[in-house]
């Protein structure tokens, strides 16, 4: 019996707070031009109170389920790829499962 996987919905979430290069110019000796020419970065997102990798992952998961027209109990696998987990253990995917399912 062959089994296939498929992505039926997707979701994303980003922190509400934005930190621009102009904001950084007020904090340290730098400029937008200096940052952009070396990194290409114009702004970055920073988590605020009540925001974490897990809360954003849950929000993204809920959007994915909505787009897919699926219920949480229909999901067989949750993958969260991040270099900024809330904890080493439990993994963010387990936290998402505990909240969503």
WOLIN-V923820 format. One record per backbone hydrogen bond with DSSP energy under -1.0 kcal/mol. NH is the residue of the N-H (numbers start at 1). CO is the residue of the C=O. If there is no record, write none. Layout:
NH_CO + NH_CO
This chain:
19_44 + 21_42 + 24_20 + 25_21 + 28_24 + 30_28 + 35_31 + 36_32 + 37_33 + 38_34 + 39_35 + 40_36 + 44_19 + 46_17 + 51_48 + 56_52 + 57_53 + 58_54 + 59_55 + 60_56 + 61_57 + 62_58 + 63_59 + 64_60 + 65_61 + 66_62 + 67_63 + 68_64 + 69_65 + 70_65 + 74_71 + 75_72 + 95_91 + 96_92 + 97_93 + 98_94 + 99_95 + 100_96 + 101_97
